[in-house]
Amino acid sequence: MAGRAAADGTTRCPACRAPILRQLVGRVAALTVTADLRPLTSAEQAAARAPNRLFWCLYRAGPHTPPRLRWIDRWHPADCPHPHVTEHHCPGPRRPADTLF
């Protein structure tokens, strides 16, 4: 159980206790995203890049609005002032798989 989410949607990973944000991203075919809240530098993004690893722009419209995850695609501005984050890959212990036998 991940615990109760804060008003801005942030919570902590139940295994490693890292701060995460869980949101639906997209308008038509939304994707449920669990993202780390630690911003990545350009070098960290390049090192973490993998074929199926997604990166997100952590957009905040103002000081009193919750952060929103936005797609980083080819139209995303190169000089974006918002922090970029990636999906959460928990380094903590794995839970045993549910099996029938």
Summary of the structure (lengths in Angstrom):
residues: 101
radius of gyration: 15.0
end to end distance: 24.1
largest distance: 53.2
contacts: 209
relative contact order: 0.23
helix: 7%
strand: 29%
